[in-house]
Amino acid sequence: MAWYDEAVFYHIYPLGLAGAPKTNDYSKPVHRLNTLTPWIDHIARHGFTALYIGPLFQSVGHGYETTDYKTLDSRLGTNDDLKAFVETCHKAGIKVIFDGVFNHTGRDFFAFKDIQKNREASPYCDWYCSVNFWGNNEFNDGFSYDNWGGYNIMAKLNQRNPAVRDYICDVIRFWVSEFDVDGLRLDAADVLDFDFMKALRRTADEVKNDFWLMGEVIHGDYSRWANAQTLHSVTNYTLHKGLYSGHNDHNYFEIAHTVKYTSGMLPPSVKLYNFVDNHDVERIYTKLNNKAHYLPVHILLYTLPGVPSVYYGSEFGIEGKKERFSDDSLRPAIKLDEQDPKNPYAKLIRALGKIHADYKNELAWGDYRELYLRTEQYAFARGNLIVAVNNADSKATFEVDAPAASYVGLLRGKKVSAGGKMKITLPACAGEIFAPDSGDVKPTKAPKAKAFRKPESKKAEAAAATLPKKVRNVPYEEMTVEELQAVILAKMASNGPVTDQMRRDVMNNVWQDSLVSWAKSFR
């Protein structure tokens, strides 16, 4: 049993959070990393036991064009600052993993600079892939080379070169001896050489007990990367997609299928790194069509098989939209003292963190069993726990197999009788985690589902509540606007659940002729 199997991760992009300049002039270090120290207490108080932070080391821009693997980026401070930061994390009971950007380097890396200076005579020509002195590039180097993603600012290392492999393995040894780091997230792991990853795994097993290697992998059979010879885990982008689209499309079948699909790739001992957003994708609050789905999404994040992770700021429900030429909005500077720790999003994350800590045997090691599945309702067991979620815009009631005599909802504290079958009733866009009632279960009193609804949704609902309960038995043409709105909402309700968007559309329409035509359109 390793620490990472039971971990709950917090993810920080430090250059963004610390408000560092977008480009590095390699001038005197500015100690911005020290401004992140208060976040360590915040991380611990919200139940996180591990921190993924990076990229950290000297680079020219966004951090993934490394120019010096052994020096903290001068925009963040000095190596002593990073030592102190990791030490403070460890004292708070938080493990730390760094970004390992080993697929490519920046153009200011010493080996690349030597090729620019000495061309064919450079001893580092074979440190990079496909260096061609008959070619050229947009920087007019007089040679071409392979890169990552079509960007020549990131020159691809030749990982089959023993000198490159030995250099990177020495970097890992340096990070452990210098900073006491507990693991690495390998950037662009899906394009790393497999023999190179095996060398990294041997080094990981050598430098520290339970040193974790987790790789960034987007698609494919995860077992190719996560196994006993290469990495311990990879990013679960498949579940990431399912968690938001399964709610946007009201389709829990997608999420349930994803769990079975990814579980079928790997033995139970391999736990994937689960997330709903990160520094490369839009914030979960932005991605969700119905913002109230933040609640069931995060219940699933914390309870489905895998290692859960939350990206900095998303515990406050902030927005972040991916733009064509910039990821800046995904990587903002945030002042912790300006955030409200009592907002429902932060309170939910704290509650889920406490539940994960209290029931880590079930949530880290408990077997997964699907109990109930419909497009809008989903329930499963993790060990002795029962998890249920509802993505519908109305209340839902259903039954699941439940062997204990009674259960307690860990989020809200409601007791439910069972003894073979348990009837579960969930509000709209809600969820609950039920534990067998042992007499000493302590619920967290998390925010109610309605706390996560958008303000405009609440306004539309309030406006709809003011509509007449009865309308006159007269032709539509003689009804008032309010009567017509009431008629349309009633007809919608007779055909199925009325969503927030449907209610808003009705209440925003104040044109009588349009409402008359709308009311007549129902059959």
C-alpha positions in Angstrom: 0.0 0.0 0.0 1.6 3.3 -1.2 0.7 6.8 -0.1 -0.5 7.7 -3.6 -3.1 5.0 -3.7 -5.1 6.8 -1.0 -4.2 10.4 -1.9 -6.4 13.3 -2.8 -4.5 15.7 -5.0 -4.4 19.5 -5.4 -2.9 20.8 -8.6 -1.1 24.2 -8.9 0.3 25.9 -12.0 2.8 28.1 -10.0 3.7 30.6 -12.7 0.0 31.5 -13.1 -1.0 31.4 -9.4 1.9 33.5 -8.4 1.3 36.1 -11.1 4.7 35.7 -12.8 5.5 37.5 -16.0 4.8 35.6 -19.2 8.4 35.7 -20.3 11.6 35.2 -18.4 14.5 37.6 -18.8 16.7 35.4 -16.5 17.3 38.4 -14.2 17.6 38.4 -10.4 15.2 35.9 -8.8 11.9 37.2 -7.5 10.6 35.2 -4.6 7.0 34.7 -5.8 6.9 31.0 -4.7 6.9 32.2 -1.1 3.6 34.0 -1.7 2.1 30.5 -2.2 3.0 29.3 1.3 -0.4 30.3 2.7 -2.0 28.0 0.2 -0.4 25.0 2.0 -2.7 25.5 5.0 -5.7 26.0 2.6 -4.8 22.7 0.9 -4.6 20.8 4.1 -7.8 22.2 5.5 -9.7 21.1 2.4 -8.6 17.5 2.8 -5.9 17.3 0.2 -3.0 15.0 1.0 -0.8 15.6 -2.0 0.2 18.5 -4.3 1.1 18.3 -7.9 2.9 21.6 -8.7 4.6 22.5 -11.9 6.3 23.4 -14.1 8.9 24.8 -11.7 12.3 25.0 -13.3 14.0 27.6 -15.3 12.3 28.3 -18.7 11.7 31.1 -21.1 7.9 31.2 -21.1 5.1 29.0 -19.9 7.4 26.6 -18.2 7.4 23.7 -20.6 10.4 24.9 -22.5 13.0 24.1 -19.9 16.3 25.8 -20.0 17.8 24.5 -16.7 16.5 21.4 -14.9 18.4 22.1 -11.7 17.4 25.8 -11.0 14.0 27.0 -9.9 12.5 29.5 -12.4 13.9 32.9 -11.4 10.4 34.3 -11.8 9.5 32.1 -8.8 12.6 32.5 -6.7 15.6 30.3 -5.7 16.2 26.7 -5.0 16.2 27.5 -1.2 12.6 28.8 -1.7 11.5 25.5 -3.3 13.3 23.5 -0.5 11.4 25.4 2.1 8.1 25.1 0.3 8.3 21.3 0.0 9.5 21.1 3.6 6.4 23.1 4.7 4.1 20.8 2.7 5.6 17.7 4.3 5.2 19.2 7.8 1.5 19.7 6.9 1.2 16.0 5.8 1.2 16.8 2.1 3.2 14.9 -0.4 4.6 16.8 -3.4 5.1 15.8 -7.0 6.8 18.0 -9.7 6.3 18.3 -13.4 8.9 16.3 -15.2 9.3 17.9 -18.7 11.6 15.3 -20.2 10.3 14.9 -23.8 11.7 18.2 -24.9 13.8 21.2 -23.8 13.7 24.9 -24.6 16.1 26.5 -27.0 18.1 28.1 -24.2 19.0 24.6 -22.8 22.8 24.2 -22.7 22.9 21.3 -25.2 20.8 23.1 -27.8 22.8 26.3 -27.4 26.0 24.3 -28.1 24.5 23.0 -31.3 23.7 26.5 -32.4 27.3 27.6 -31.7 29.2 24.6 -32.9 26.8 23.0 -35.4 28.1 19.7 -36.7 31.1 19.8 -34.3 28.8 19.9 -31.3 28.9 16.8 -29.1 25.2 17.3 -28.4 23.9 16.8 -32.0 22.5 13.4 -31.0 20.8 14.8 -27.9 17.9 15.9 -30.1 15.8 14.1 -32.7 16.4 14.6 -36.4 18.9 17.4 -36.3 19.4 18.3 -40.0 22.0 20.9 -41.0 20.6 21.0 -44.5 17.3 22.4 -43.1 16.3 25.6 -41.4 13.4 27.0 -39.2 11.6 30.2 -38.3 14.5 31.2 -36.0 17.0 30.9 -38.9 19.2 28.5 -37.0 20.5 27.0 -40.2 19.3 23.6 -39.1 16.0 21.9 -38.4 14.9 19.4 -35.7 11.9 17.5 -34.3 9.7 19.3 -31.8 6.6 18.8 -29.7 3.3 19.7 -31.2 4.8 21.6 -34.1 6.4 24.2 -31.8 10.1 24.7 -32.4 10.4 26.4 -29.0 10.2 22.9 -27.6 13.0 20.8 -29.2 12.4 17.0 -28.8 15.1 15.1 -26.9 16.5 11.9 -28.3 15.5 9.6 -25.4 17.2 6.7 -27.0 20.6 8.4 -26.5 22.1 6.9 -23.3 23.7 10.2 -22.5 20.2 11.9 -22.5 18.7 9.1 -20.5 21.5 9.2 -17.9 21.2 13.0 -17.7 17.5 13.0 -17.0 17.8 10.2 -14.4 20.5 12.3 -12.7 18.0 15.2 -12.7 15.5 13.0 -10.8 18.1 12.0 -8.3 19.0 15.7 -7.9 15.4 16.7 -7.3 15.0 14.0 -4.6 18.3 14.9 -2.8 17.9 18.6 -3.2 14.1 19.1 -2.7 12.9 15.8 -1.2 10.2 15.5 -3.9 7.8 12.5 -3.7 7.1 11.8 -7.3 6.7 13.2 -10.8 4.0 14.0 -13.3 5.6 13.2 -16.7 4.6 15.8 -19.3 3.7 14.4 -22.7 4.1 10.8 -21.5 2.1 9.5 -24.5 5.0 10.4 -26.8 7.9 9.3 -24.5 10.0 6.4 -25.6 9.0 3.3 -23.6 12.6 2.1 -22.9 13.2 5.7 -21.6 10.2 5.4 -19.3 11.5 2.0 -18.0 14.8 3.7 -17.1 12.8 6.4 -15.3 10.9 3.7 -13.4 14.2 2.0 -12.3 15.4 5.4 -11.1 12.2 6.0 -9.2 12.4 2.7 -7.5 16.0 3.5 -6.5 15.7 7.1 -5.2 12.9 6.8 -2.6 10.3 4.4 -1.3 7.0 4.8 -3.0 8.3 7.5 -5.5 5.4 8.0 -7.8 5.5 8.3 -11.6 2.3 9.5 -13.2 2.2 10.3 -16.9 0.1 12.7 -19.0 -1.7 10.4 -21.5 -4.7 11.6 -23.5 -6.0 8.5 -25.4 -5.3 4.9 -25.8 -4.9 1.7 -23.8 -3.7 3.1 -20.5 -2.0 -0.2 -19.6 0.7 0.5 -22.2 2.0 3.2 -19.9 0.7 2.2 -16.4 2.2 -1.1 -15.5 5.0 -2.7 -13.4 7.7 -1.7 -15.9 6.9 1.9 -16.8 4.6 4.3 -14.8 2.5 3.8 -11.8 -0.5 5.8 -13.2 -1.6 8.1 -16.0 -4.1 10.9 -16.4 -7.7 9.7 -16.9 -8.8 12.0 -19.7 -11.4 9.4 -20.7 -13.3 9.9 -17.4 -12.6 13.7 -17.5 -14.6 13.9 -20.7 -17.4 11.6 -19.4 -17.8 13.6 -16.2 -18.8 16.8 -17.9 -20.5 15.5 -21.0 -22.4 12.9 -19.1 -24.0 15.7 -17.2 -24.4 18.1 -20.1 -26.1 15.4 -22.1 -28.0 13.9 -19.1 -26.3 10.6 -19.9 -25.0 8.7 -17.0 -24.6 5.7 -19.3 -21.5 7.4 -20.7 -19.9 7.7 -17.3 -20.8 4.2 -16.2 -19.4 2.8 -19.5 -16.2 4.8 -19.1 -15.7 3.3 -15.6 -16.1 -0.2 -16.9 -13.9 0.6 -20.0 -11.0 2.0 -18.1 -11.2 -0.6 -15.3 -11.0 -3.3 -17.9 -7.7 -2.0 -19.1 -5.9 -2.2 -15.7 -5.6 -4.4 -12.6 -7.2 -3.0 -9.5 -3.8 -2.2 -8.1 -3.3 0.5 -10.7 -5.3 3.7 -9.9 -5.8 6.3 -12.6 -5.4 10.0 -11.9 -8.9 11.5 -12.1 -9.7 15.2 -12.6 -12.4 17.4 -14.0 -10.1 20.3 -15.1 -6.5 21.3 -15.2 -4.1 23.8 -16.7 -4.8 22.7 -20.3 -8.6 22.4 -20.3 -11.5 24.7 -19.5 -12.7 25.0 -15.9 -15.4 22.5 -14.9 -17.7 25.4 -13.9 -17.3 26.8 -17.4 -17.8 23.5 -19.2 -21.1 22.6 -17.4 -24.2 23.8 -19.1 -26.1 23.6 -15.8 -23.8 25.0 -13.1 -25.8 23.1 -10.4 -24.2 19.9 -11.8 -21.0 21.0 -10.0 -22.3 19.0 -7.0 -22.9 15.6 -8.6 -19.8 15.9 -10.7 -17.6 16.3 -7.7 -19.3 13.6 -5.8 -18.4 11.3 -8.6 -14.8 12.6 -8.8 -14.2 11.7 -5.2 -16.0 8.4 -5.1 -15.3 6.6 -8.5 -12.3 4.4 -8.7 -9.0 6.3 -9.0 -7.1 9.1 -7.4 -9.1 12.4 -7.3 -7.5 15.8 -8.1 -8.8 19.4 -7.9 -7.2 22.2 -9.9 -6.4 25.4 -7.9 -9.3 27.8 -7.8 -11.9 25.3 -9.0 -12.8 24.7 -5.4 -14.2 28.2 -5.5 -16.3 27.6 -8.6 -14.3 30.0 -10.8 -14.7 30.3 -14.6 -11.9 29.6 -17.1 -12.4 29.4 -20.9 -9.8 28.0 -23.3 -8.9 30.5 -26.0 -7.3 29.9 -29.4 -4.0 31.5 -28.8 -3.7 31.7 -25.0 -4.2 29.5 -21.9 -3.9 32.5 -19.6 -7.5 32.4 -18.5 -7.0 28.7 -17.4 -3.9 29.7 -15.3 -4.9 32.9 -13.4 -3.3 34.6 -10.4 -5.6 34.2 -7.4 -5.4 36.0 -4.1 -6.4 33.5 -1.5 -7.5 36.2 1.0 -10.0 37.5 -1.5 -11.8 34.1 -1.8 -14.8 33.2 0.4 -14.0 29.9 2.2 -17.7 29.6 3.0 -19.0 29.6 -0.5 -20.8 26.3 -1.3 -18.2 25.0 -3.7 -15.3 25.3 -1.1 -17.6 23.8 1.6 -18.5 20.9 -0.7 -14.8 20.2 -1.4 -14.0 20.3 2.3 -16.8 17.9 3.0 -15.8 15.5 0.3 -12.2 15.6 1.5 -13.3 14.7 5.0 -15.4 11.8 3.7 -12.5 10.5 1.6 -10.2 10.6 4.7 -12.8 9.0 7.0 -13.6 6.3 4.4 -10.4 5.9 2.5 -10.5 2.1 2.8 -13.8 2.1 0.9 -12.9 4.9 -1.6 -9.4 3.8 -2.3 -9.7 0.0 -2.0 -13.4 -0.8 -2.0 -14.7 -2.8 -4.9 -16.9 -0.9 -7.4 -20.4 -2.4 -8.1 -23.0 -0.7 -10.2 -26.4 -0.7 -8.5 -28.7 1.5 -10.6 -28.3 3.2 -14.0 -30.6 5.4 -15.9 -29.8 8.4 -18.1 -30.4 10.8 -15.2 -29.8 8.7 -12.1 -26.8 6.6 -11.2 -25.9 4.6 -8.1 -23.0 2.3 -7.2 -21.3 0.8 -4.2 -17.7 1.3 -3.1 -17.1 -1.3 -0.5 -19.9 -0.7 2.1 -20.7 2.8 0.9 -23.5 3.6 -1.6 -23.1 6.6 -3.9 -26.1 8.0 -5.7 -26.4 11.0 -8.1 -29.2 12.7 -10.0 -28.6 15.0 -13.0 -32.3 15.7 -13.6 -33.8 19.1 -13.1 -36.4 17.6 -10.8 -36.5 15.3 -7.8 -35.9 11.6 -8.4 -36.7 8.5 -6.4 -35.4 5.0 -7.0 -34.4 1.8 -5.1 -31.1 0.0 -4.8 -29.8 -3.1 -3.1 -28.6 -2.2 0.4 -27.7 -5.0 2.9 -27.4 -2.9 6.0 -30.4 -2.2 8.2 -30.1 1.5 7.7 -27.8 4.1 6.2 -26.8 7.7 6.9 -26.1 10.3 4.2 -22.6 11.5 4.8 -23.2 14.9 3.1 -26.5 15.8 4.6 -27.0 13.5 7.6 -30.4 12.0 6.6 -31.1 8.4 7.9 -32.7 5.9 5.5 -34.0 2.5 6.4 -32.9 -0.4 4.2 -32.4 -4.1 5.0 -32.2 -5.5 1.5 -33.6 -2.5 -0.4 -33.1 1.2 0.1 -35.3 3.9 -1.4 -33.3 6.9 -2.3 -34.8 10.3 -3.0 -32.5 13.0 -4.4 -33.3 16.6 -5.1 -32.6 18.0 -8.6 -28.9 18.1 -9.6 -27.9 16.4 -6.3 -26.2 13.4 -4.9 -25.4 11.6 -1.6 -22.9 9.2 -0.2 -24.5 6.7 2.2 -22.7 4.8 4.9 -24.2 1.9 7.1 -25.6 3.4 10.3 -23.2 2.2 13.0 -24.5 4.7 15.5 -21.4 6.9 15.4 -21.5 8.2 11.8 -20.7 11.9 11.7 -22.1 13.6 8.6 -20.4 16.7 7.2 -23.5 18.9 6.7 -22.4 19.9 3.2 -24.4 22.6 1.3 -27.8 21.7 0.0 -28.2 21.1 -3.8 -30.0 24.4 -4.3 -26.9 26.3 -3.1 -25.2 25.4 -6.4 -27.9 26.8 -8.7 -27.1 29.8 -10.9 -28.5 33.1 -9.6 -30.5 33.5 -12.9 -32.0 30.1 -12.4 -33.2 31.1 -9.0 -34.6 34.3 -10.3 -36.5 32.5 -13.1 -37.9 30.1 -10.6 -38.9 32.9 -8.3 -40.6 34.7 -11.2 -42.4 31.6 -12.2 -43.6 31.2 -8.6 -45.5 34.5 -8.9 -47.5 33.3 -11.9 -51.2 32.6 -11.3 -52.0 29.1 -10.1 -55.2 29.1 -12.1 -55.8 30.8 -15.4 -59.2 31.9 -16.9 -61.0 29.5 -19.2 -60.8 31.9 -22.1 -59.1 31.8 -25.5 -55.3 32.3 -25.4 -55.7 35.6 -27.3 -57.6 37.0 -24.3 -55.1 35.8 -21.6 -52.5 38.1 -20.0 -48.8 37.5 -20.5 -48.5 36.0 -17.0 -51.4 33.6 -17.7 -49.8 32.5 -21.0 -46.5 31.9 -19.3 -48.2 29.8 -16.6 -50.0 27.8 -19.3 -46.8 27.1 -21.2 -44.9 26.0 -18.1 -47.8 23.7 -17.1 -47.8 22.1 -20.6 -44.1 21.6 -20.5 -44.4 20.0 -17.1 -47.0 17.5 -18.4 -44.5 16.4 -21.0 -41.5 15.9 -18.7 -39.1 17.8 -16.3 -38.9 21.5 -16.8 -35.2 22.5 -16.9 -33.8 25.8 -15.7 -33.2 26.9 -19.3 -36.7 26.1 -20.3 -38.1 28.1 -17.4 -35.8 31.1 -18.2 -36.9 31.0 -21.9 -40.6 31.2 -20.9 -40.1 34.0 -18.3 -37.9 36.0 -20.7 -40.7 36.0 -23.4 -43.0 38.9 -22.6 -44.6 39.2 -26.1 -48.2 38.1 -26.1 -48.4 37.1 -29.8 -45.4 35.0 -29.4 -46.7 33.3 -26.2 -50.1 32.6 -27.9 -48.3 30.9 -30.8 -46.2 29.0 -28.3 -49.1 27.8 -26.2 -51.0 26.6 -29.3 -47.9 24.6 -30.4 -48.5 22.0 -27.7 -50.6 19.0 -28.5 
